[in-house]
Amino acid sequence: MSADDRNVTADPPKRYQHPFTEVGEWQWLESEDDDPTDRDTPRTLIELRMCGLSAAVRGKPDWWVKYRDGKVRAKWMQEIMEQQKDLHQSLQLTDNMIDYIMGELETYAALRDPETGIEAGPYERIWQSDQLIPASLKSALVSAIAPLESVPDSEKDWHPGSDGKVLDLVHPSLYPVVYGRTTARGKEPLQPRATDVAPMFRSKRFQWLPSDFYVKEDGTVTLVSPYINNVHPEDHKALTEVIPRVMEKAVPMFERVLSDLARERQLPTRLDLKGHKFPELTIHQYEPGLEEDDRARMCEEEMRLQTEDHERWQVEYERFLDDHREAFLATHPGKDDEYEPPSLAERPEYNQKPYYDQLSDEWLDRQEKRWPDSKPSYNGGLDEVKKAIDLRGKTLQVIVKLANIMLTPDKPEYAGGTWHVEGMDNEAIVSTFIYYYDTENITESTLSFRNAVNEPRYHEQWDIYCMQHLYGILQFEKCVQVVGQVVTKQDRCIAFPNLYQHLVSPFRLADPTKPGHRKILVFFLVDPNITVPSASSVAPQQESWIRRTVEDTNMWWRLPTELQEMIWERLDSMTDEQAKKYREELMQERTLIVQMVDNQRFGRGFNLWYVVPVLSAILRTDVVVHLSMDVRLMFTRYPGYWHPQPVHLSNPRCPSN
């Protein structure tokens, strides 16, 4: 780590941003007000495409060298233009945008640490490296893990519900802190810590047990706690010794994630999204600059669309009735009097037909628009990315996990995961580090990230077309955005904030006739400003560990049997059977918390009735794409009539060399 990295320091917040927040009541904000800081402002789809394209370029070997070659850059730019010809106009990158992306590369190259390979990931606050762990350290890690993998089949711990595909080597759900039972330093049983987080995000029963690691001034890391949960300190001494060495490599990535979280706001947008403000609702009688003939023409066009829609529906409905009758008579000849028309549930509903949607979108597509553009060239938007948090001289609480996904010809596919954050407020996990140390005979897989965002406020009520094409956020849907993904290839390390949900994509055997696997080491970092019970104060709960330690002493066998039994009762150790029962209960609880977080922080609905009345900048001031009052009334009479199709952000292909 260079000296420059240590020049800038910042006071960390009382608590870093975390996902355990409620939806809260809707708050009216004027157009000049800043967005609330508990969630990010949404990025436009086109800006997310810019991020994706930049990440694709930076995924190329030696990109930090190649981008300086003018011929290579010109080739990349040409390929980008050719690839997007068939995209909707709202998703086509302009020359300015492509120039901006290429201009950013110099700053991204400066952010990259050539010694460790640590570099910015696909989206802000995400960091990655393909050369973080030296070959010698990786070899030591693999050797230390091997004894955990070589146990008899009867002792292998397959993760519940994984269909025998996920092998847990070290998992925090086994032998956790059990409130009311687990003690700290032999005193009273532990209880949940005090917190201002809503009870819905807290467990009254369990907490994953971290270990304490100290980061020395020279950057090396030592294990402070006497053990790592579920790693026997004697049987797996080599693993206990090598994990702090891997942690030493992970700390600089944690520092970068925490520095990003310490910024009050997200990075500035690359685009100019200021719109044209209108004092009234955008209906025809209030629109400035429109003559009476223009208003009449536009209303007439909308009525024509409605009429055409209804006529097409009527024709299809009559055809449906004829087909239904013919199908009945074909199987019931001569029983015309027994025929009954289809029930209401079988009939095609008018408000479910997409004709008006298609026609109105086609009409809107034909209107002249001014889609957002980026600034003509890169203007230093990444300058705020600075490593301002220094973890040297601090004790970190970290939860350790080791898991293998094992595929066979009989079980050739892993179905992927679900959107989730890690842990509950009890663990206060602020960041996750994943090391993909061994991958064999599987197809490419990715780790995707999703962010909870504020409502897009700078748009007119019922400005559905703009919302659909600008942000991909539809009326009444959740205010969330998939912001990027990382290919999880061998030797790659990824660090990201628990502020984002993440999702593992499905993968399968590359060669279905041979077995394959993916093996990972995971560190969950507890918020450094919060202290939770750890292995420094909680003695091992594993009965087998305690029994071995006690029975290895000569004094134990000198005690009367009655006294031995009294001591065991006093110790209140946890059997393997009990631990697995607790794990089952903990997993059931965590399933509910995943749903709770999804419904709260990631569940805020988007309602266009509650946005600031400001017209989107994509439309010329003399072109009206909003719906007339007549059409709005129709929506009221026919709930569910409006069914816009979502715009999906396609993954940009990486230009060739």
Buried (B, 14 or more C-beta within 10 A) or exposed (E): BEEEBEEEEBEBBEBBBBBBBBBEEEEEBEEEEEBEEEBBBBBBBBBBBBBBBBBBBBBBEEBBEBBEEEEBBEBBBEBBBEBBEEEEEBBBBBEBBBBBBBBBBBBBBEBBBEEBBBBBBBBBBBBBBBBBBEEEBBEBBBEBBEBBBEEEEEEBBBBEEBEEBBBBBBBBBBBBBBBEBBBBEEEEEBEBBEBEBEEBBBBEBBBBBBBBBBBEEEEBBBBBBEBBBBBBBEEBEBBBEBBBBBBBBBBBBBBBBBBBBBBEEBBEBBBEBEBBEBEEBBBBEEBEEBEEEBBEEBBEEBEEBBEEBBEBBEEBBEEBEEEBBEEBEEEEEEEEEEEEEEEEEEBEEBBEBEBBBBBBBEBBBEEEBEBBBBBEEBBEBBEBBBBBBBBBEBBBBBBBBBBBBBBBEEBBBBEEEEBBBBBBBBBBBBBBBBBBBBBBBBEEBBBBBBBBBBBBBBBBBBBBBBBBBBBBBBBEEBBBBBBBBBBBBEBBBBBBBBBBBBBBBEBBBBEEEEBBBBBBBBBBBBBBEBBBBBBBBBBBBBBEBBBEEBEEEEEBEEEEEEEBEEEBEEBEBBEBEBBBEBBEEBBEBBEEBBEBBBBBBBBBEBBBEBBBBBBBBBBEBEEBBBBBEEBBEBBEEEEEBBBBEEBEBEBBEBBEE
